[in-house]
Amino acid sequence: FELAVIFAVCLLGAFIVGLLPFEFSASVLSMIILIILLVVKALKFENIKSTANFLTSNMAVLFIPYGVKILQYVDVIKENMLLFMLIVIATTPVVYGATALTAQLIIKLQKGESD
């Protein structure tokens, strides 16, 4: 049942992305939908806890196909290494900041505080 719920959210995200007039990642939208469902308590974490824990503990295995795919583009990466490094250096603080703000917001929402 837990896996079916997670897959249903993923299918919903993919369906919505198919309706959008612009490009957007179905997996990102699915995560946003899942977070919204958890925050508004339409879905209880206990209902997906064991499957979510299993998926996160085995996440490295899920990235193997993407790692192999990157190896096909090693020559392109080498040619653009400076650009890649600049992008990584510029975006890493943004990602850390967004993650920190999101974590703080979720903690506040869980405690019932409001700004």
C-alpha positions in Angstrom: 0.0 0.0 0.0 2.8 2.4 0.9 4.6 2.0 -2.4 1.3 2.5 -4.3 0.7 5.8 -2.5 4.1 7.0 -3.4 3.7 5.9 -7.0 0.3 7.5 -7.2 1.8 10.8 -6.1 4.5 10.4 -8.8 1.9 9.6 -11.5 -0.1 12.7 -10.4 3.0 14.8 -10.7 3.8 13.4 -14.2 0.1 14.0 -15.2 0.2 17.7 -14.1 3.5 18.3 -15.8 2.0 17.0 -19.0 -0.7 19.6 -18.7 1.7 22.5 -18.1 2.6 24.8 -21.0 6.2 25.0 -19.9 9.0 22.5 -19.0 9.0 21.3 -15.4 10.4 18.2 -13.7 7.8 15.7 -12.8 9.8 14.3 -9.9 10.2 17.8 -8.4 6.5 18.4 -8.7 5.8 15.0 -7.2 8.0 15.9 -4.2 6.2 19.2 -3.8 2.8 17.4 -3.9 4.0 14.9 -1.3 5.3 17.6 1.0 2.0 19.5 0.7 0.0 16.3 1.4 2.1 15.7 4.5 2.0 19.3 5.8 -1.8 19.6 5.4 -2.1 16.1 7.0 -4.0 14.7 4.0 -1.3 11.9 4.2 0.2 10.7 7.4 3.9 10.0 7.4 3.2 6.7 9.2 1.3 5.6 6.0 4.5 5.8 3.9 7.2 5.6 6.6 8.7 2.1 5.9 8.7 2.5 2.1 10.2 6.0 2.4 12.9 4.8 4.7 13.7 1.9 2.4 13.9 4.1 -0.6 16.1 6.7 1.1 18.4 4.1 2.6 18.9 2.6 -0.9 19.0 5.8 -2.8 22.6 5.3 -4.1 21.4 2.3 -6.1 18.8 4.4 -7.8 21.5 6.8 -9.1 23.6 4.2 -10.8 21.9 4.5 -14.2 22.4 8.3 -14.2 26.1 7.9 -13.2 26.7 5.5 -16.1 24.9 7.9 -18.4 27.2 10.7 -17.4 30.2 8.6 -18.4 29.0 8.8 -22.0 29.7 12.6 -21.9 33.1 12.7 -20.3 34.6 14.5 -23.3 31.9 17.2 -23.1 32.5 17.6 -19.4 36.3 17.9 -19.9 35.8 20.6 -22.5 33.6 22.6 -20.2 35.2 21.9 -16.8 35.8 25.5 -15.9 32.1 26.4 -16.7 30.9 23.4 -14.7 33.1 24.4 -11.7 31.8 28.0 -11.8 28.2 26.7 -11.9 28.9 24.4 -8.9 30.6 27.1 -6.9 27.8 29.6 -7.7 24.9 27.3 -7.0 26.1 25.4 -4.0 25.4 28.3 -1.5 22.0 28.8 -3.1 21.1 25.2 -2.6 22.3 25.2 1.0 20.4 28.3 1.7 17.2 27.0 0.1 17.5 23.8 2.0 18.1 25.6 5.3 15.1 27.9 4.8 12.9 24.9 3.8 13.9 22.9 6.9 13.2 25.9 9.1 9.8 26.4 7.5 8.9 22.7 8.0 10.0 22.8 11.6 7.9 25.8 12.3 4.9 24.3 10.5 5.3 21.1 12.5 5.4 23.1 15.8 2.3 25.1 14.7 4.1 28.4 14.8 3.3 31.1 12.2 5.2 34.1 11.0 
